[in-house]
Amino acid sequence: MECECEFQGTCARESTHGVCVYYETWCMMCNSSFLKICKRNDPHLNECIKSSVDMLKPYLKTGIPELHIPPCEPLNVPEVELAQASGPVSVKSAYSNIRVWGPSEFLLKSVKIDLDKDRIRLKLHIPRLEMKCDYKMEGKILLLPIKGNGKAVGNYSDIDAVVTIQGERYNNPATDLTHFRVIEFYCDFDVGHAGVHLENLFNGDETLADAMNLFLNDNWKTVAAEIKPALEETVSKLFKDFSNKIYAKYPMDTLLPL
């Protein structure tokens, strides 16, 4: 697509703030070497957006300051809390200083956008994720008590995810232009294999700790199935907030021009 940015200079002379925000952002995005602009009326819009995301992937490890996208390797998550009150897994846990390696290696399998309903559906595959964090945990797992705090390491492979985003359009007072925001973010994922290791379980009792780590890895599918709803809800909220921070910066006519 050819970019025309001769109008840029008028922003310094005129008070059309919303127009300038739109136009300067458009020029930056259109002239970037890592972004493919897709038009809203493109009959192959889904394929175009998939291609655009694939073009961005090599830049995700170090982040894209121009698009306000932080580095993804590692992906830093401040804190996550999970509370499972009933069932075979009844655990209250908190995780902090979370670092995740591997998210930028995702494969976008398909994109489906419904502009009339402001809905986006994505199918992804992530070959491998490694997570390191600080943890605090107390409760019962399959009737066995568990308690500890310290360092945790998790390795996950062959992850398939389906993401459904329900959005809406609104007028952003900062730009006086139409923007998109996420009102519902649903994430459903399946993990092919998982392995975890928790340090300092049972106040440092190595015999009990080794037995519990072995038990967790032998029964990871059962444990994962029990905490999956709470984990999916937490992941969905994190990415909803992250998505809206980006969407708030760019008008609809910049992200998907007519």
Secondary structure as GFF3:
##gff-version 3
##sequence-region A 1 258
A	DSSP	three_ten_helix	6	12	.	.	.	ID=ss1
A	DSSP	alpha_helix	17	31	.	.	.	ID=ss2
A	DSSP	alpha_helix	45	60	.	.	.	ID=ss3
A	DSSP	three_ten_helix	65	67	.	.	.	ID=ss4
A	DSSP	beta_strand	75	83	.	.	.	ID=ss5
A	DSSP	beta_strand	89	101	.	.	.	ID=ss6
A	DSSP	three_ten_helix	103	105	.	.	.	ID=ss7
A	DSSP	beta_strand	107	114	.	.	.	ID=ss8
A	DSSP	beta_strand	119	141	.	.	.	ID=ss9
A	DSSP	beta_strand	144	172	.	.	.	ID=ss10
A	DSSP	beta_strand	177	198	.	.	.	ID=ss11
A	DSSP	three_ten_helix	202	204	.	.	.	ID=ss12
A	DSSP	alpha_helix	206	218	.	.	.	ID=ss13
A	DSSP	alpha_helix	220	247	.	.	.	ID=ss14
A	DSSP	alpha_helix	252	255	.	.	.	ID=ss15
###
